[in-house]
């Protein structure tokens, strides 16, 4: 049976602490103020749901992960000391819940976000062609949304998750490492691969007209 | 001069401006001399920019409603 572990309270890192209004909301929620906890939910539910979708690739599982993550956060609020942002903490809980979902789906196989990586192939740059200065202007808003979503959906879960936390949500490399329980060098290596693979995928749409992509390295 | 592989290894730190001044100077010199790496660097930077510009994620309304109702039930049960 899967263990119901809650990530240990993070070690304080200068600059990564929770903002004061967040500490206030958590303190009120600890005291039983449901409205304060609802503010935290409203602030982060969209990002947590996207993260859960990124890992599980299934709407129903992602909804379960979302609910379980906020339930567990509420039950263990006394463990949150404000040494990190609330978001970093809830991400760690959600990642654990999402991995448990995957394990249940695939019976007893041990699953981590790191499986199936480091084949060497993913560091290969296939497309080298300059882009237009503002490549996205060639497409409508909906088209751009589809292009970006399909490209990111094509990445392995670990790359998708690292890229989303680091480059879309704007967490620092250290916060991303803490949220995913990875080392900083591991986050950097996965981020590089994610960025290069996305760049490759987008080059097909954004390259300057007349430039032919050619094989490289 | 750096090789292209060495340049790629440092690309993430270079784009995040986390390299030492000495390494940064070497990387800058490499992209002025290597058109392919200049393109990779420029297009990777643009890749990050287009994703940063993506509209913030909104949660489907039905999922939001069910979450709020479930959390309210949980909080109410805890108060009994």
Interface residues (C-beta under 8 A of the other chain):
Chain A: X32 X34 X37 X38 X41 X45 X46 X47 X49 X50 X63 X66 X67 X70 X71 X74 X123 X125 X128 X129 X130 X131 X135 X136 X144 X145 X148 X152 X163 X167 X168 X170 X173 X188 X191 X192 X195 X196 X198 X199 X202 X203 X206 X216 X217
Chain B: X4 X5 X8 X9 X11 X12 X13 X15 X16 X18 X36 X39 X40 X42 X43 X44 X46 X47 X48 X50 X51 X52 X53 X54 X55 X56 X57 X58 X59 X63 X64 X66 X67 X68 X70 X71 X72 X74 X75 X78 X79
